[in-house]
Amino acid sequence: MDQILLELGHLVVTPWKLIGYIGTFLFTARWFVQLYATKKLKRVVMPMSFWYLSIVGSVMTLGYFIWGKNDSVGIIQNAFPMFVSLYNVVVHLRHHRPEVVRPGGPEES
């Protein structure tokens, strides 16, 4: 996984760096998802996609730091947010009640 995929001046992209870049992009994209949801609902919300992007981005950057770069600082930096995100998804799934639509219910008003 050390072969060069792209070289632009001093920027060298290997498969592991590509995984790290994509993970960083996904981890950053979660804030745009949260901003959009908050703006749309006009209140602060953390949509589930925020947590899913957090987990996928953390796993990808964690993989980069474990196998691509072998950097203990990056491993610690990405492991903690991943566990927090996983915890929030588990709590949500455990306490989430499925939406029930009944004839004459409030959704028909």
C-alpha positions in Angstrom: 0.0 0.0 0.0 3.0 2.3 -0.3 2.8 2.7 -4.1 2.3 6.2 -5.3 -1.1 7.0 -6.8 -0.5 10.6 -7.5 2.4 13.0 -7.2 1.9 16.8 -7.4 5.1 18.6 -6.5 5.8 17.7 -2.9 2.4 16.1 -2.4 2.6 12.3 -2.7 -0.7 10.4 -2.4 -0.5 6.7 -1.5 -3.5 4.4 -0.9 -3.2 4.9 2.9 -3.0 8.7 2.4 -6.1 8.5 0.2 -7.9 6.6 3.0 -6.8 9.2 5.5 -7.9 12.1 3.2 -11.4 10.5 2.6 -11.7 9.8 6.4 -10.8 13.4 7.2 -13.3 14.7 4.6 -16.1 12.5 6.0 -15.3 13.6 9.6 -15.4 17.2 8.5 -18.6 16.8 6.4 -20.5 15.9 9.5 -20.5 19.6 10.6 -22.0 20.6 7.3 -24.8 18.0 7.8 -25.4 19.3 11.3 -25.4 23.0 10.1 -27.9 22.1 7.4 -30.2 20.2 9.8 -30.1 23.1 12.3 -30.8 25.7 9.7 -33.7 23.7 8.2 -35.4 23.0 11.6 -34.4 26.3 13.1 -33.1 24.6 16.3 -29.9 22.9 17.2 -30.1 19.2 16.2 -27.6 16.4 15.8 -29.0 14.1 13.0 -28.0 10.5 13.0 -26.1 11.0 9.8 -23.7 13.3 11.9 -22.9 10.3 14.1 -22.6 7.9 11.1 -20.2 10.2 9.4 -18.2 10.6 12.6 -17.9 6.8 12.9 -16.9 6.2 9.3 -14.5 9.1 9.3 -12.9 8.1 12.6 -12.5 4.5 11.4 -10.9 5.5 8.2 -8.5 8.0 9.8 -7.8 5.5 12.6 -6.8 2.9 9.9 -4.5 5.4 8.3 -2.8 6.2 11.6 -2.5 2.5 12.6 -1.4 0.9 9.4 -0.4 3.8 7.1 1.6 6.0 9.3 1.9 4.2 12.6 1.4 7.3 14.7 0.3 6.9 18.3 -0.8 10.6 18.6 -3.2 10.2 15.6 -4.4 6.8 17.0 -5.4 8.4 20.3 -6.8 11.5 18.6 -9.2 9.4 16.5 -10.0 6.5 18.8 -11.8 8.6 21.5 -14.3 10.4 19.1 -15.1 7.1 17.5 -16.1 5.6 20.8 -18.2 8.6 21.7 -20.0 8.4 18.3 -20.6 4.7 18.7 -22.0 5.2 22.2 -24.4 7.9 20.9 -25.6 5.6 18.1 -26.1 2.7 20.5 -28.0 5.0 22.9 -30.2 6.3 20.1 -31.0 2.9 18.8 -31.7 1.6 22.2 -34.2 4.4 23.1 -35.6 5.2 19.7 -39.3 4.5 19.3 -40.5 3.7 15.8 -42.9 6.2 14.4 -46.5 4.9 14.5 -49.0 6.3 12.1 -52.7 5.8 13.1 -55.9 6.8 11.3 -57.1 10.1 12.7 -53.7 10.7 14.4 -52.0 14.1 14.6 -50.3 13.7 11.3 -53.7 13.9 9.5 -54.5 17.3 11.1 
